Amino acid sequence: MSMRRTTTTRRAMAAVSMTAALALALAGCGDDGGDGPGKEGSSAPSAPAGPSAEDKGESKPDTAAGENANPDVKLAEARGQNGLTLVINQVKRDSGGFVTVQGEIKNDGDVTQNTANWQGQESALGAENPNSVAGATLVDKMGKKRYYVLRDTDSRCLCTTAIATLAPGETASIFMQFPAPPQTTTEVDFNLPTFATTSLKISG
């Protein structure tokens, strides 16, 4: 009788041990499956988000603002030094809360002109935007407020940059974006260093 009881007890213990081992194995598989998809799902959408946002924000301001102006439309003209002429082709208020000014500068003189003075006197702005039109301003005389060319956190302007020297007869297309004055302001004074101040009417 004692031998039968011993054998039965050993079989029961073996069955319990196998059941416990099987339960642990199944639990381990469940943990592996849960962690894997969770990590992949959280990281997948974040990978492309950074580069695409930077590309959109930084790579297309020049072309986007430079293609819409009609060069045959002359809204205003300002004389500069040594035979330079600035012609404004478009001054448009956009829904994003800014005003875009587009035009061209022509060298009607007989000597090559340096463009460095157009970037203005602010050293940080000039360092990030050499040979640009970053020094341009709009003045709302009624609102008694001056508006400067928009820039990002690295002092890069929303304007034409790296303008080469202008030989006699050459022309450079330019654009600048400013914060928009109130809707009630329809006319502003525009100034670019070395050029005379001219009055502009805002459309849009």
Secondary structure by P-SEA (a helix, b strand, c coil): caaaaaaaaaaaaaaaaaaaaaaaaaaaaaaaaaaaaaaaaacccccaaaaaaaaaacccaaaaacccccccccccccccccbbbbbbcccccccccbbbbbbcccccccbbbbccccccccaaaaaacccccccccccccccccccccccccccccccccccccccccbbbbbccccccccccccbbbbbcccccbbbbbbcc
